[in-house]
Amino acid sequence: MRFEKSISFEELVKLHQDQVLNTCFRFVNNKEDAEDLAQDVFMEVYHSIDSFRGDAKLSSWIYRIAVNKSLDFIRKKKRKKRFAFVLSLAGFGDEEQELQLPVTSNPHTDLEQKERTQILNKAIDLLSENQKVAITLSKYEGLSNKEIAEIMGTSVSAVDSLIHRAKNNLQKKLHKFMRSTYEK
């Protein structure tokens, strides 16, 4: 079953752009990178819409593209960091530093929230790729396990297991972090 062009591409983008942008942001934690990735996602959707077979919902297919693009971006970024580290050891290269200043109404509580979010994001980044995808789509995007299974191309029980292991691993990582922080 192929995609029926009953709606325009512009309508398709309007319908899914917020979900795609949010999904990309949850993986890369940077607005500009997420916006670039969302554009890449819709370019791929545009170029490969004729190959959509209809095995899953169109939204699941688009989510899968967004997740794959986001994971590819993360892998490339990690490779660049390793390469930059090697160059810096050899005395070459300059280290990029991102400085993002939040617009805050209460600096103290906003800083605490930002720190908690950073700690959680670091812990999520340490999960296996499949666990990271499952927990992100479940908790941040609010998708059902059935929808996640369609996106990941796996069974609902496998998604249940991935989410359960991700929660356990996050609990351990966060507990370990809290112990090391407050025992100093």
Residue frames relative to the residue before (quaternion, step in Angstrom):
aa qw qx qy qz dx dy dz
M 1.0000 0.0000 0.0000 0.0000 0.00 0.00 0.00
R 0.2251 -0.7857 0.5664 0.1061 3.57 -0.68 1.04
F 0.6309 -0.5208 0.4226 0.3900 3.54 -1.34 0.38
E 0.2784 -0.7457 0.5812 0.1689 3.55 -0.84 0.97
K 0.3422 -0.7698 0.5066 0.1833 3.53 -0.67 1.09
S 0.1554 0.8093 -0.5440 0.1578 3.54 0.69 1.14
I 0.7375 0.2524 -0.2002 0.5936 3.58 1.25 -0.26
S 0.5333 -0.6251 0.4570 0.3407 3.55 -1.15 0.55
F 0.6407 -0.5116 0.3967 0.4127 3.54 -1.26 0.35
E 0.6095 0.5597 -0.3442 0.4437 3.58 1.04 -0.76
E 0.6602 0.4911 -0.3015 0.4817 3.59 0.98 -0.83
L 0.6193 0.5434 -0.3332 0.4583 3.57 1.04 -0.79
V 0.6501 0.5031 -0.3100 0.4776 3.59 0.96 -0.87
K 0.6581 0.5114 -0.3139 0.4548 3.60 0.86 -0.94
L 0.6643 0.5287 -0.2918 0.4404 3.55 1.00 -0.86
H 0.8186 0.2811 -0.1054 0.4897 3.60 0.94 -0.87
Q 0.4656 0.7312 -0.4351 0.2432 3.62 1.18 -0.27
D 0.6547 0.5099 -0.3333 0.4474 3.63 0.91 -0.78
Q 0.6577 0.5051 -0.3102 0.4649 3.57 0.96 -0.87
V 0.6598 0.5014 -0.3097 0.4662 3.58 0.93 -0.87
L 0.6598 0.5081 -0.3076 0.4604 3.58 0.89 -0.92
N 0.6645 0.4989 -0.3000 0.4686 3.60 0.92 -0.89
T 0.6424 0.5201 -0.3253 0.4593 3.57 0.95 -0.85
C 0.6672 0.4914 -0.3016 0.4717 3.58 0.85 -0.93
F 0.6531 0.5206 -0.3192 0.4478 3.58 0.94 -0.87
R 0.6382 0.5421 -0.3336 0.4331 3.60 0.95 -0.81
F 0.6920 0.4556 -0.2776 0.4863 3.57 1.11 -0.57
V 0.8038 0.3248 -0.1589 0.4725 3.60 0.81 -0.94
N 0.2716 -0.8192 0.4718 0.1804 3.61 1.28 -0.26
N 0.6598 0.4192 -0.3257 0.5318 3.57 1.04 0.76
K 0.4739 -0.7248 0.4256 0.2627 3.56 -0.61 1.19
E 0.6847 0.4918 -0.2981 0.4478 3.59 0.83 -0.96
D 0.6514 0.5008 -0.3126 0.4767 3.58 0.97 -0.85
A 0.6434 0.5235 -0.3186 0.4588 3.58 1.00 -0.84
E 0.6468 0.5110 -0.3219 0.4657 3.59 0.99 -0.79
D 0.6401 0.5139 -0.3181 0.4744 3.59 1.00 -0.82
L 0.6609 0.5041 -0.3025 0.4664 3.56 0.96 -0.89
A 0.6295 0.5335 -0.3383 0.4524 3.59 0.97 -0.82
Q 0.6275 0.5150 -0.3348 0.4785 3.59 1.02 -0.75
D 0.6451 0.5184 -0.3162 0.4638 3.58 0.97 -0.87
V 0.6228 0.5452 -0.3344 0.4506 3.56 1.02 -0.85
F 0.7233 0.4379 -0.2654 0.4633 3.58 0.76 -0.97
M 0.5759 0.5455 -0.3842 0.4724 3.59 1.15 -0.45
E 0.6629 0.4883 -0.3052 0.4786 3.57 0.98 -0.85
V 0.6160 0.5319 -0.3454 0.4673 3.59 0.99 -0.80
Y 0.6569 0.5215 -0.3078 0.4492 3.58 0.89 -0.93
H 0.7364 0.4386 -0.2386 0.4565 3.56 0.85 -0.98
S 0.7974 0.3030 -0.1612 0.4964 3.59 1.07 -0.58
I 0.3173 0.7760 -0.4959 0.2263 3.61 1.21 0.26
D 0.6346 0.5397 -0.3389 0.4373 3.60 1.06 -0.64
S 0.6710 0.4788 -0.3062 0.4763 3.59 1.19 -0.40
F 0.4355 0.6785 -0.4720 0.3565 3.61 1.28 0.01
R 0.2644 -0.8198 0.4968 0.1059 3.55 -0.54 1.25
G 0.4491 -0.7051 0.4507 0.3129 3.58 1.14 -0.38
D 0.3405 0.7425 -0.5065 0.2760 3.60 1.20 0.39
A 0.7608 0.1526 -0.0811 0.6255 3.56 1.19 -0.63
K 0.6688 -0.4550 0.3655 0.4606 3.57 -1.28 0.01
L 0.6244 -0.5427 0.4091 0.3850 3.56 -1.18 0.56
S 0.6478 0.5238 -0.3264 0.4467 3.60 0.95 -0.84
S 0.6323 0.5195 -0.3313 0.4696 3.61 1.04 -0.71
W 0.6320 0.5298 -0.3191 0.4670 3.56 1.02 -0.82
I 0.6641 0.4900 -0.2973 0.4802 3.59 0.97 -0.87
Y 0.6175 0.5322 -0.3380 0.4704 3.60 1.01 -0.80
R 0.6454 0.5268 -0.3282 0.4452 3.58 0.90 -0.90
I 0.6389 0.5060 -0.3253 0.4794 3.59 0.97 -0.81
A 0.6548 0.5163 -0.3125 0.4549 3.61 0.93 -0.89
V 0.6570 0.4978 -0.3081 0.4749 3.58 0.93 -0.88
N 0.6736 0.4979 -0.3029 0.4546 3.60 0.85 -0.93
K 0.6467 0.5055 -0.3191 0.4737 3.61 0.94 -0.84
S 0.6567 0.5140 -0.3079 0.4580 3.58 0.97 -0.86
L 0.6717 0.4852 -0.2991 0.4732 3.58 0.92 -0.88
D 0.6180 0.5275 -0.3411 0.4728 3.60 1.03 -0.73
F 0.6368 0.5317 -0.3192 0.4581 3.58 0.97 -0.86
I 0.6574 0.5086 -0.3054 0.4646 3.59 0.93 -0.94
R 0.6453 0.5180 -0.3222 0.4599 3.59 0.94 -0.87
K 0.6623 0.5003 -0.3054 0.4666 3.59 0.91 -0.91
K 0.6464 0.5225 -0.3178 0.4562 3.56 0.98 -0.85
K 0.6467 0.5089 -0.3221 0.4680 3.60 0.99 -0.81
R 0.6350 0.5182 -0.3306 0.4680 3.59 1.00 -0.79
K 0.6463 0.5155 -0.3179 0.4642 3.58 0.97 -0.85
K 0.6449 0.5169 -0.3241 0.4602 3.60 0.98 -0.82
R 0.6481 0.5070 -0.3230 0.4675 3.59 0.94 -0.87
F 0.6597 0.5057 -0.3042 0.4653 3.57 0.94 -0.90
A 0.6502 0.5071 -0.3116 0.4721 3.60 0.96 -0.86
F 0.6286 0.5330 -0.3293 0.4608 3.58 1.06 -0.76
V 0.6484 0.5037 -0.3105 0.4790 3.57 0.94 -0.89
L 0.6509 0.5077 -0.3123 0.4702 3.59 0.95 -0.85
S 0.6646 0.4980 -0.3163 0.4586 3.59 0.94 -0.82
L 0.6093 0.5370 -0.3514 0.4658 3.60 1.10 -0.63
A 0.7023 0.4428 -0.2499 0.4982 3.53 1.10 -0.74
G 0.5749 -0.6243 0.3633 0.3843 3.59 1.27 0.02
F 0.6001 0.5391 -0.3662 0.4639 3.57 1.24 0.30
G 0.7612 0.4352 -0.2662 0.4003 3.53 -1.35 0.07
D 0.2331 -0.7291 0.6201 0.1721 3.47 -1.33 0.32
E 0.4311 -0.7093 0.4988 0.2496 3.51 -1.04 0.79
E 0.3463 -0.7228 0.5630 0.2018 3.53 -0.90 0.97
Q 0.0405 -0.7765 0.6281 0.0301 3.52 -1.00 0.81
E 0.2559 -0.7557 0.5847 0.1471 3.52 -0.89 0.95
L 0.0839 -0.7720 0.6289 0.0378 3.50 -0.94 0.90
Q 0.0298 0.7939 -0.6045 0.0577 3.52 -0.54 1.18
L 0.1389 -0.7957 0.5874 0.0498 3.52 -0.57 1.17
P 0.3050 -0.7758 0.5200 0.1863 3.57 -0.53 1.12
V 0.4048 -0.6393 0.5845 0.2929 3.52 -1.23 0.55
T 0.0168 -0.8459 0.5310 -0.0473 3.56 -0.46 1.19
S 0.3447 -0.7086 0.5732 0.2246 3.49 -1.24 0.52
N 0.7635 0.0954 -0.0617 0.6358 3.58 1.17 -0.61
P 0.3408 -0.8005 0.4485 0.2045 3.59 -0.04 1.25
H 0.6587 0.5306 -0.3269 0.4215 3.61 0.93 -0.82
T 0.7273 0.4117 -0.2569 0.4853 3.60 0.74 -0.99
D 0.6234 0.5337 -0.3460 0.4547 3.59 1.06 -0.67
L 0.6410 0.5177 -0.3206 0.4672 3.58 1.03 -0.77
E 0.6391 0.5172 -0.3224 0.4691 3.58 0.97 -0.84
Q 0.6618 0.5015 -0.3023 0.4681 3.58 0.93 -0.91
K 0.6476 0.5187 -0.3154 0.4606 3.56 0.97 -0.85
E 0.6476 0.5139 -0.3134 0.4672 3.59 0.99 -0.84
R 0.6508 0.5060 -0.3166 0.4692 3.59 0.93 -0.87
T 0.6501 0.5135 -0.3107 0.4661 3.57 0.97 -0.86
Q 0.6515 0.5121 -0.3144 0.4631 3.59 0.96 -0.85
I 0.6426 0.5158 -0.3194 0.4680 3.59 0.97 -0.85
L 0.6658 0.4934 -0.3013 0.4717 3.58 0.91 -0.91
N 0.6575 0.5086 -0.3139 0.4588 3.61 0.92 -0.87
K 0.6340 0.5144 -0.3317 0.4726 3.60 1.02 -0.75
A 0.6515 0.5059 -0.3130 0.4708 3.57 0.98 -0.84
I 0.6444 0.5078 -0.3205 0.4735 3.61 0.97 -0.81
D 0.6374 0.5397 -0.3259 0.4430 3.59 1.01 -0.79
L 0.6604 0.5144 -0.3050 0.4542 3.60 1.17 -0.53
L 0.5216 0.6304 -0.4160 0.3968 3.59 1.26 -0.19
S 0.5985 -0.5125 0.4457 0.4249 3.54 -1.27 0.27
E 0.6740 -0.5189 0.3370 0.4037 3.57 -1.17 0.54
N 0.6837 0.4893 -0.2942 0.4545 3.61 0.86 -0.93
Q 0.6460 0.5040 -0.3224 0.4740 3.58 1.01 -0.80
K 0.6357 0.5332 -0.3250 0.4538 3.58 0.99 -0.84
V 0.6558 0.5018 -0.3120 0.4699 3.59 0.91 -0.89
A 0.6853 0.5018 -0.2936 0.4386 3.59 0.80 -1.01
I 0.7061 0.4537 -0.2808 0.4656 3.60 0.80 -0.96
T 0.6374 0.5279 -0.3324 0.4523 3.60 1.02 -0.73
L 0.6913 0.4630 -0.2860 0.4753 3.58 0.86 -0.91
S 0.6668 0.5039 -0.3012 0.4591 3.58 1.07 -0.70
K 0.8074 0.3367 -0.1593 0.4576 3.56 0.56 -1.17
Y 0.7393 0.3918 -0.2403 0.4921 3.60 0.95 -0.76
E 0.7620 0.3621 -0.1981 0.4990 3.57 0.93 -0.86
G 0.3808 -0.7707 0.4453 0.2506 3.59 1.25 -0.28
L 0.3668 0.7395 -0.4893 0.2814 3.57 1.15 0.53
S 0.5115 -0.6161 0.4972 0.3341 3.55 -1.20 0.52
N 0.6330 -0.5375 0.3907 0.3972 3.56 -1.22 0.41
K 0.5990 0.5526 -0.3594 0.4546 3.58 1.13 -0.59
E 0.6620 0.4946 -0.3034 0.4744 3.59 0.94 -0.88
I 0.6377 0.5232 -0.3208 0.4655 3.57 1.02 -0.84
A 0.6306 0.5349 -0.3290 0.4560 3.58 1.00 -0.83
E 0.6392 0.5163 -0.3234 0.4694 3.60 0.99 -0.81
I 0.6723 0.5026 -0.2949 0.4566 3.57 0.91 -0.95
M 0.7455 0.4068 -0.2170 0.4813 3.57 0.91 -0.93
G 0.3982 -0.7338 0.4671 0.2912 3.57 1.24 -0.24
T 0.5870 0.5415 -0.3720 0.4731 3.55 1.01 0.86
S 0.6335 -0.5391 0.3887 0.3962 3.58 -1.28 -0.05
V 0.6371 -0.5226 0.4049 0.3962 3.55 -1.28 0.39
S 0.6504 0.5128 -0.3288 0.4537 3.61 0.96 -0.78
A 0.6177 0.5248 -0.3473 0.4716 3.60 1.08 -0.64
V 0.6361 0.5113 -0.3219 0.4799 3.59 1.04 -0.77
D 0.6072 0.5478 -0.3458 0.4600 3.60 0.99 -0.84
S 0.6805 0.4963 -0.2740 0.4642 3.54 0.89 -0.99
L 0.6511 0.5178 -0.3163 0.4559 3.60 0.93 -0.89
I 0.6685 0.4914 -0.3010 0.4701 3.58 0.92 -0.90
H 0.6398 0.5233 -0.3223 0.4614 3.58 0.97 -0.84
R 0.6799 0.4704 -0.2899 0.4820 3.61 0.88 -0.92
A 0.6251 0.5376 -0.3412 0.4515 3.59 1.01 -0.77
K 0.6524 0.5070 -0.3158 0.4664 3.60 0.93 -0.88
N 0.6597 0.5035 -0.3080 0.4651 3.58 0.92 -0.90
N 0.6735 0.4904 -0.2963 0.4670 3.58 0.90 -0.90
L 0.6374 0.5141 -0.3281 0.4709 3.59 1.01 -0.76
Q 0.6277 0.5363 -0.3319 0.4563 3.56 0.98 -0.85
K 0.6695 0.4967 -0.2965 0.4661 3.58 0.89 -0.94
K 0.6783 0.4963 -0.2943 0.4551 3.59 0.86 -0.96
L 0.6847 0.4745 -0.2886 0.4719 3.58 0.92 -0.88
H 0.6235 0.5257 -0.3327 0.4734 3.58 1.05 -0.75
K 0.6466 0.5179 -0.3045 0.4701 3.57 0.96 -0.91
F 0.6524 0.5099 -0.3086 0.4681 3.58 0.95 -0.87
M 0.6720 0.5009 -0.3017 0.4545 3.58 0.86 -0.95
R 0.6342 0.5206 -0.3298 0.4669 3.59 0.99 -0.81
S 0.6976 0.4697 -0.2840 0.4605 3.58 0.82 -0.96
T 0.6466 0.5248 -0.3216 0.4507 3.60 1.07 -0.65
Y 0.7879 0.3537 -0.1757 0.4725 3.57 0.82 -0.97
E 0.6019 0.5445 -0.3749 0.4480 3.61 1.22 -0.04
K 0.5241 0.6545 -0.4021 0.3677 3.58 1.28 -0.14
